[in-house]
Every structure is written in structure tokens, then in C-alpha cells.
Amino acid sequence: MPNFYIPFMQMMDFPADYSPMFEMPQDQLEAMYPKCYYIIYPEVNRHCDMFNKMYGTMYTPTRKQLEQIVDEIDNSVGSYVDAEYQEDENDTENRQLGFGHFGSGSRRRFRRDLISILLLRELLRRRRPHYYGGYPLHYGGYQY
């Protein structure tokens, strides 16, 4: 049998691979993000959109530019994150991993580090070509 038949034989179980049931564990894991992620990440995403629009996806920001973006994000969402975790400090049953046991100075530094991590990961994620799981119509699985 020629080799070009092999990809079609692997596709015989196609519906099972893309069933919604396989997405449930990922959805459950994504639901476990701490509350601060849902406050910070949309702002990080918005700043990455603006940054990519101005400079393009392959531009590497300088340390100064990165610090300015982190400052802007921290100034816009910092009070919301602090307010969210002040409510959780008294509720020991539902306390999430986060900023509850830090002092105010280290809490702000930790929040800024988290913003930097999310910002850098999002900028790196946007640089990579999108992989579509090797579906045969996308020769090799990458779309450029």
C-alpha cells in the first residue's frame, strides 16, 4: 500500500478526536484560574492588541516600553485586584491562591510581576504560527 493512504487511515476516527467531551477537562481547568486573572488578562490582551497594531507582531519591546505597559495596566486594574482580595481575606473557606497573605508593598510587586508574565506570554503567543492539529487540508498543520 502506498504511503499517501496513511493520513486518510488515521482520519477514520476524526469525529471522536473533535468531540465536545474532550474539551470538558480543559474548560474545567480554565475555570480554576484565580480571580485576578479574569481582571488582569483582558487588560493585558487589550494592550497587546494596541502594541501589535502600532509595531507589528515581530517587534521586540525594550525593557522601558515593557515597564511602561506594566505601569499602565497596573494603574488601571490594580485597585480592582486589591479590592477583590480584600474581600477574600476574611473568607478563609473560599480563599484562592493569590495576594491574601502578602503585605501591601510585596502585593503590588507580585501583581506587577504577574502582569509582566502575562504580557510577555501573550506577546510570545502571538508570534508563533497557529497550529491546527495536522488536519490534512493545512499542509503540515501550520498556517502562515
ChimeraX attribute file (.defattr): number of C-alpha atoms within 10 A of each C-alpha:
attribute: neighborCount
match mode: 1-to-1
recipient: residues
	/A:1	5
	/A:2	5
	/A:3	6
	/A:4	8
	/A:5	9
	/A:6	10
	/A:7	12
	/A:8	11
	/A:9	10
	/A:10	9
	/A:11	13
	/A:12	10
	/A:13	10
	/A:14	12
	/A:15	9
	/A:16	11
	/A:17	11
	/A:18	10
	/A:19	10
	/A:20	9
	/A:21	10
	/A:22	11
	/A:23	10
	/A:24	11
	/A:25	10
	/A:26	10
	/A:27	10
	/A:28	10
	/A:29	9
	/A:30	10
	/A:31	10
	/A:32	9
	/A:33	12
	/A:34	13
	/A:35	15
	/A:36	21
	/A:37	15
	/A:38	11
	/A:39	15
	/A:40	22
	/A:41	18
	/A:42	11
	/A:43	18
	/A:44	24
	/A:45	15
	/A:46	12
	/A:47	17
	/A:48	19
	/A:49	16
	/A:50	12
	/A:51	16
	/A:52	15
	/A:53	10
	/A:54	10
	/A:55	11
	/A:56	12
	/A:57	17
	/A:58	12
	/A:59	12
	/A:60	12
	/A:61	14
	/A:62	9
	/A:63	9
	/A:64	9
	/A:65	11
	/A:66	15
	/A:67	14
	/A:68	12
	/A:69	20
	/A:70	22
	/A:71	15
	/A:72	15
	/A:73	21
	/A:74	21
	/A:75	11
	/A:76	13
	/A:77	16
	/A:78	19
	/A:79	10
	/A:80	15
	/A:81	21
	/A:82	18
	/A:83	10
	/A:84	16
	/A:85	20
	/A:86	13
	/A:87	11
	/A:88	17
	/A:89	15
	/A:90	11
	/A:91	11
	/A:92	9
	/A:93	8
	/A:94	9
	/A:95	15
	/A:96	17
	/A:97	12
	/A:98	17
	/A:99	22
	/A:100	19
	/A:101	11
	/A:102	11
	/A:103	9
	/A:104	12
	/A:105	9
	/A:106	12
	/A:107	16
	/A:108	17
	/A:109	11
	/A:110	15
	/A:111	22
	/A:112	18
	/A:113	13
	/A:114	17
	/A:115	22
	/A:116	20
	/A:117	13
	/A:118	17
	/A:119	23
	/A:120	16
	/A:121	11
	/A:122	16
	/A:123	22
	/A:124	13
	/A:125	12
	/A:126	15
	/A:127	12
	/A:128	12
	/A:129	11
	/A:130	12
	/A:131	13
	/A:132	13
	/A:133	10
	/A:134	12
	/A:135	14
	/A:136	12
	/A:137	8
	/A:138	12
	/A:139	9
	/A:140	12
	/A:141	14
	/A:142	14
	/A:143	10
	/A:144	6
